[in-house]
Amino acid sequence: MDRVNASTPAAPSDDPARAAFAALRTPEGEQLLAGLRDHDPADELATATRLRRTHPAELVSAALGQARLRQRAVAKFGAEDAYRMYFTPNGVEQATRTSVAAHRAARFAGLGVRSVADLCCGIGGDAIALARAGISVLAVDRDPLTAEVARANAEALGLAGLVEVRCADVKEIDTAPYDAVFVDPARRGGRGRIFDPEAYSPPLSWATAAALKAPRAALKIAPGIPHEAIGPEAEAEWISDGGDVKEAVLWYGEGFAPGAFRATLLPSGATLTAPAPLPAPPVGPVGRYLYEPDGAVIRAHLVADIVERCGGRLVDETIAYVTSDEPYSSPYVSGYEITDQLPFNMKRLKALLRQREVGVLTVKKRGSAVEPEELRRRMKLAGPNAVTVFLTRVAGAPTMLVGHPLG
């Protein structure tokens, strides 16, 4: 395979965005960016005025824009990487956060994958994680600027020897020489987020066909994908990081379990899996303990597994709150001891909180239209104690459950 990486390419004069990016990669541009690391966006007008005295206005605008993107990217990539990398607005929005990309790369590496065709690579977040796992990567994107940014990121992080970046239509790439394929279709358009998998670019059907041709493959998809859109050939994994569901991945090929559903929690790496959809769990009255499953468990339809493990039941057939009469500890749930169960009534709740001298109120809800901030405002809290209130339904009836976290 001939490598096509090169030093910073000259941007065409009729492409302002690529010209601005090329200017950022000059010594003057890099020095300007370094000086903006701790830039406060609130002072942007004054900063721009000062910098334009000694630098071209176009370069100052590009540097300030890139500085803002780097600050946004810290949440996904960490400060050490983000302030060395380059971004586009769409790239920051759509890139995989480092923890999730590293988890996916580790699964590939653990199966002996040594080369991956990364199709729709974006600004290179997954390619970076794969390369850091010791995997050789062909990173492909059809947008010239995005490809240049991905190439610059591989170089900035010292990974150019493992990451080849190619600007091309992914449908024209021969993936046969590679051990695995990774596809991250674009899920945003001119009107925002795209929910129909066949409206992805490329469509999910094309990505699935490409995956099935490879020895192993992974497709990054939105975590809200309907389960019926997932073919029986795939192992479906939902990933949360710090309790927030970040994405879903469809895995294909040797080493994966077709038809299985998996929930993975980061940073611990705890994984819950079931070989097939589970039967509906029982429903019953609220016991002494209430469990809130992690979002990845809920998305993977594995709440029934939690119910079985804790010997419990659901509080309502449509609500993902699990209850039991005995305490249960698991990385897949947050547990609470319930002290009070009330029908939905603001006045009764306010009286109870005043009686308990509650000054700190955590509000959680499922199946309720009440906004937590509005409820807190109406309670007029005062006192040294803290409680958690769940706004939900129990056997179809609007209900308030009051309690506190276990442990």
N, C-alpha and C positions, 0 to 999 in steps of 0.2 A: 504494500500500500504506500503510495507516494504521499508524503506529508505536504500540506499546502500552507502551513503557518508561515508567516512572514513578519518582518518588522512593520511598524505602523504604516498602513497603506495611505497613499495620497488620496484625499477626499475630492470628489468632483466639485467643481466650482458651482454647479447648479443644485447642490444638495447642502443647504445651510446647516442642517443638523450634523452631518458627517464632517463638514468643515469645522464646525465649532468643537466637535469631539477631537479632531486631529490637533486643533490648537491647544487643547487641554493637555495633550500628551507631549508637547514641546517642553524644554526645560523651563521656559517662562511660565507655561500653564501649570506644570507640576509644582513649581515654587509657590505660585499663587494659591493653588488648592491647599498646599500644606499649611499656609498661613491662615486659612479659613476653617481649620479643624474645629476650633472652639467658637466659631462665629455664632452670634445670637441673631436669629432671623428677625427679631423685633428691631434690630439696628441696621437692617439691610439697606435702607436708603442712604444713611450716613456712610456706611461702609462702601457702597457702590460709588458714591461721590468722591470719597477719598482715594479709592483704588484707580478710578478713571483719570486721575491726575498723572499716573505713571504707567498705565497699561491701556491697551485698546479697549474701547467700550464693549465690543462684541466678546472679547475674551473675559472681561469682568462679568458680564451677564452669564456666560457659560459656566464660569467658575462658581458663581453664587448659586446657580441652579444645581450644579453637581454637589456642592457642599450641602444643600438641603437634602438631596437624595441620599447622600452618605449618612446624614444624621438619621433619616428615616430607616435606613438599612441596618443600623446598629441592632435593632430589635431582632432581626432575622439572622444576621451574620456575626454579631459581636463586634466590638469596637476595633479589635486588632485587625480583622479582615476588612471590615466595612470602610475604614479610612485609607485602605490601600487599593480598594476596588473602584470600579466605575459602574454607573447605573444609568438606566433610562427610566422615565416614570412608570411605564408598563412593566419594566423589568423588576423594579422594587415591589410592585404590587403582586406580580404573579410568581416571583421566585420562591422556591422552597426554602424554608428556614434550615439552617445548618444542621440542627439536631435531627430533623426528619430525614434530610438527604443523607446524613451519615448512617442513620439506621438502615436505610434502603441499600446503601452501598455495602454495608456490612453483611446484609443477607446475600447479596450477590457474591461478595468475596468469600463468604463461608461455604459457598457451593463450588468454589474453584473457578469462578468466572475471572478471566484475565483481560478481556476486551469487550467493550460495550459501544454500540452505536446509539448515541444520545440524540434522538430526533426531536426537533422543536426545542433546542437547548436554551433559548432565551439568553440571559446574560451569563449563564454558565454555572449556576449554583449547584446543580446536580453533577455536572462534569467535574467540578472542583472536588466534591465529596468522593466521587468514584476514583479520581486520580489519587487522592490522599489515602484511599484504601488499596493503592497499588495496582489499579486497573487502568489499562490504556483505553482512551476514549476518542471516538470520532464524534464531535459536537457539531450539529447541523442546524442552521436556521436560515430561512429564506430572506429575512430582512437584512440588508447590508450593514446598517448601523448596529443592529443587535449582534450580528456576527463579529463585528469589529470590537464591540464591548466585551463579548465573551473571550475573544482572543487576548485582549488587553488584560483581562482578569486572570487568565491562566498565566500570563507572563508576570503580572504583578505579584502573584503568590508563588512563583517559582515552580510552576507545574506545566510549563510549555512543552517539556519533553514527553509528557504523557497525554496531553490534550491537543488534538488536531481539530481546528475549527474550519468548517467549510460553509460558505454561503451558497445554499442550493435549496431546491424544493425537496422536501423529505421523501416525496413519492418517487423521486428519481434515484434514490440511494440504494445501492446494492448492499444489503446487510449480511449476506452469506458469509463473508470472512470473519464475522464477529461472534463471540461466544453468547452474547445476549443483546437484546434490544430494549431501550427505554424510550417511551413516548410520553411527552407532556403536551397534549393538545392545548391550543389557546382556548380559554373559556371566557374571554371577554371580547366584546365587540364595540362598535360605535355607540351602542345604547346601554352599555354596562355588562353585567354578568350574564352569561348564557347558561340556561338550565337544561335545554334539550341536548342530550349527548350527540345527536346527529347534526347539531349546529356547531359543534366544536370544530376547530380548524387544526388538523384534519378531523373528519367525523370519527366518532368512536368505532363505527363499523370498519373503517379503513385501518385504524390503529389496532383493532383486534385481529384483523386479517394479517397485518404485519407481525404481530406478536406470535401468532400461531405458526408462522413460518420459521421462527427462530428457535434454537435449542431451549432458551430461557428468555423470558421477557417480563417487563413491568410496565403498566400503564398508570399514570397519575390521573386521577379523576376527582371531581368534586365530592365531598363527603355526603352531600345530600342526594346522590344518585339513587334512583329507585332500584330496589333489589331485583325487580323483574328485568331491568336493563342489563343485568350481569349474566353473562353466559355460563353454562355449566362447566366450561373448560377452565374457568378462573378460580383461583383462591383469592378471596376478597379480604383486604385488611384495612381497618380504620385506625388512624393514628392520632392520639392526643398528646399534647406537650404542655405540662404544667396544668392539666385539667381542661385545656381548650382543644377541641377537635380541629386538626389542621388540614387533613386530607385523607383520601382513600386511595388505595393502590390495588390494582388487579395484577396478580402474578400468574404466569403461565410457564409450563414446561417442567423438566425434571427437577425434583426437589421440593415442589410445591404440591398442595393438596386440592385438586379440582373440586369445586362445590363447597369448600369449607369457608367459614366466616371467622375472622380473627379481629380482636381488639388489642392494640398495643399501646401501652402507656409509657411516655417518656417524661423525665429522663431515666426512670428506673429500668425500662425495658421489659416490664412485666407484660406477659401475653396470655390472653384468654382465647381459646379457640373451640369451635364446635364443628364436627364433620358435615353437618347439614342443619337446616332450620329446625329449631326446637318447637315442641308443642306449646300451646298457650299455657301460661302458668296459672295457678289457682288465684282466686280473689277472695279477700276476707277482711275482717275488722282490723283496725289499727291496734297493734300490740305496743309493748313498752318501747320498742326500738324501731327506728326508721332509717332506711339506707337509700342514699342517693347514688346511683351508678354513674361511673364516669361516662362522659358523652360518647366516647368511642365504643363502649359496651352497648349503649343504647342504639347508636347508628348501626352496629353490627348485628342487632336483634339478638343479643345474648343476655338480656335481662332475665329470661327464664332460667338460664344457667345459674345466675346469682340467687334466684329464688330457691332453686333446688339445693344449692350449697349451704344456704343459711337456714333451710327448713322453714321458709317463710311463705309469703303470699304478696300479691299486689294489693294496694289500697283501692284501686279502681282498675277496671280492665283496660282503660285507655291511658293510664298515667304510669310513668316509669318510676314510681316510688315503691320500694319494697319494705315490708314490715315483718317483724318477728317478735316472739316472746322472750327469746334468749339473745344475749349479745353475740355479735359476729364481727370478726375482723378480717379485712381483705384489702389489698391494694386497689381493687377495682371499685370500691365504694367509699363514700364518706358516711360515717355512722352518727346517729343522734339518739339521745334518750328523750322520749316524749313525755312531758309532764301534764299537758292539757290538750284536750280536743274540744273545739268549739264550732258550732255552726257559724257560717260567715256573718259576722256582725261587728262593725267597727266600734260601736260603743262598748260592747262587752270586752273586746280586746283592749281598748284603751283603759278600761277600769282594771283589768287584770294586770296590765303593765304598770299602772300606777301603784297598785297594791304590792307588786313585786319590786318596786323601786328600780325599774329598768331604765337605764340611760343610754345603752348601746343595743340597737336592734338590727339584726341581720334578717333580711327578708328574701326568701326563695319562693319561686312559684312555678307551678306546672298546671295548666288547665284553668288559669285565672286571668282575667283581663285587667286586674288591678296593677298599677305600676308601683314598684317598691318605694320609689322616692315619694310618691304621693301618700302612700300609707304612713311612711315615717314622719312626714310633715304633719299629718293629722293626729298622730299619737302624742305630740308635744312631750317628748321623753325627758325624764329627769331622774337621776339616781345613780348608784354605784354599780348596778348589776347589768348583765348582758344575757340576752336570749336570742334564739333563732325562731322565726315564725315561717311556717310553710303555708302558702296559699294554694289550695289544690281542690280536688274532688275526692270524696270518699263514697264509694257505691253510688256515684252520680251526683251527690249533693255537695254544693260549695262548702268547703270546710277550712278551718284554721287549726293548724297543729303547732303547739308551742313546745320548745325543748332546748337542748344544748348539745354541742358536739361531744362525742365519746372520746375519751383519752386526751 
